[in-house]
Structures are given as structure tokens and as C-alpha cells.
Amino acid sequence: AVAMGRGMEEGLSRMEGLTSLEHNHLLRAARADLLRRLGRKEEAGAAYRRALSLAVSPIDQEFLRERLTQLGK
């Protein structure tokens, strides 16, 4: 919500402080999405790979693989 209301960089900055959720694939995927939208493809790819490594659900894994494919990673 912060990213949409105050800007992508602000949203990304706020996510960095959520260390208690660092092993949460949804947070990692959201971070990856903001990086992708900011055009930071290398960082987005790494973040999507991290999210994929944490995801358990086959549906989530499929979505994250598709995002990586779209990035060309």
C-alpha cells in the first residue's frame, strides 16, 4: 500500500525493515515485484529466486517461475 500511495522506493524502503518476515516468500515476492517495477532487473531476479526457494505451494512456485521467465532470468 505504501508503494502505491507514496512511491515504489518508499515501499521498498519500508520492506527492508521487516526482518522478522525475511523468510516469508510473500514478502520476498512483493519486494521482487517492486524491484521489477523500478527496472532493477538483476535485483528483482535475485529476489524472485529467493522467494521461489521459500515457496511451498506449487501455485506460488509456478507464478514465481513465470516472473523469472518474464525477466529473462
C-alpha positions, 0 to 999 in steps of 0.5 A: 500500500505504501508503494502505491500511495507514496512511491515504489522506493518508499515501499521498498524502503519500508520492506527492508525493515521487516526482518522478522518476515525475511523468510516469508516468500510473500514478502520476498515476492512483493519486494521482487515485484517492486524491484521489477517495477523500478527496472532493477532487473538483476535485483528483482531476479535475485529476489524472485529466486529467493522467494521461489526457494521459500515457496511451498505451494506449487501455485506460488512456485509456478507464478514465481517461475513465470516472473523469472521467465518474464525477466529473462532470468 
